[in-house]
């Protein structure tokens, strides 16, 4: 399975299985089959975690493309042109706006990482159940957390903070959703559309969390799986990771530019899917980078 941050939309952070055993390239980080976001995952770092058997961390080629994560079978982790900030996002299942602190270089220095688990774990991703996928990512993230603590001497502190969140709810006239026609979930994000097939509402909420850069909580009460297509104006999205501070509005979304012709994300949700996002304040998991060092030699 592989993931890449495209230049046009670098805010979606979902993982979806590809048609084959080795998979699909999608935007930025991974969160689709993880635990729901919003509350602190743990009050303190665990004293013992599983770790990778062997790992290599090297500076990236300065001419490399955007960040990419590849997850071969067996619990292996491979990433190219990624920052420590990016790795923390993946390891702790956080959006970038929920990470603060640390030296400036965690957002600029880029690395290639390759790590192997021994014994291997997991299996063919598309054959896993939802619970098996969640456990797979849980185990993978624990190993990555160990790697960051060992090689980057990463020390973090967890907490909760009241932040703006969205509830995903059914709009007044009811949902406009099509039942899933095949296995999934699978995700494709293009310049102005989102295709999410075989997905439940928790999956959709996860995608919307990253598009809006807010935690989105499923409150629809819908339990089925659906094939979802959404066309919207990309300019209605807030800045992605590394975007300029202060960009966007308090809602997490920007007003469309003068050249935009399509609906905003919020309007598209209601008109095309019969769903809407209701804004309120709620607790969110946040992480502060207390200290970090340049990675040790291989």
Order of alpha helices (4+ residues) and beta strands (2+ residues): beta-beta-beta-beta-alpha-beta-beta-alpha-beta-beta-beta-beta-alpha-beta-beta-alpha-beta
